């Protein structure tokens, strides 16, 4: 199973109002944890600032932001 790094979990947590205090799994659905369209924009800014990366527009879609794991996989490719 895909492991989600602790620093990425800390970055996500403020954007997920329905998340409990436990660790996220790759299968956790971001919308179910409270991420809405405005939250996606704010999260994207925090990701780009936190990892000093500019994510390409072609990965910024519903599939990428479906689960914690799908978002991490999309980001991990760009942070090396």
N, C-alpha and C positions, 0 to 999 in steps of 0.2 A: 504494500500500500504506500502511496505517496505521503511522505512526511512533510508537514508544513512547518517551516522554520519559526522559531519563537519571535524573532524580530519582525517577521511579516505578520504574525498573529497580533503583536502589539500595535502595529500600524493599522490593522483592520478593525480592531475592537471598538474604537470611538465611532466608527461608521455603522456599527451593527447594534442598534438599540435593544433588540430582542435576544441577543446572545447572553448565555450565562457565563460564569467566570471560568468554566473549563476550557480545555484546549479544543481548537477547531479540528475537525477531520476534513479530509479532501472532499468528502461527499456533502458537506454542509451547504445548503442552498442559501446564497446571499440574500435573495429576496425574502425568504422565510425568516431570515435573521434581521430584517428591517431595512435592507439597502434599497432605496428608491432611486429614481432618475437623478434627482438633485444630489443625492448621496454618492452616486457613481461619479459625478463630476468632481466633487470634493475629494473623494477617495483617489481618483486619478491624479489630481494635483499632489496629494500627499505621497503617493507612490513615486511619481516622477521626482519630487523634491527629496524624498527619503532615500531613494536609490540613485539619484543623479543620473537619470535616464529619461529619454523622450520615447515613449511608446508609439509605434507607428499606427496611423489611423486604421489600417486594414485589420488590426486585431481588436479594435474597440467595438465589439458587437455583443449581442445577447449571449452568445455561446461562451465568450471569454468571461463574462460577469455572471455566469449561471451558478457556479459553485466556488468554494474557497480553493479547491484543487485546480479548477480550470483557470482561475485568475493567477494562481501561483505558477502554473506551468507556462502561461503566456509571458509572465514577467521574467521567470528564470532564464528563458532563452536570451533575454536582452541584458541581463546583468552578469552573464558569463559564469 
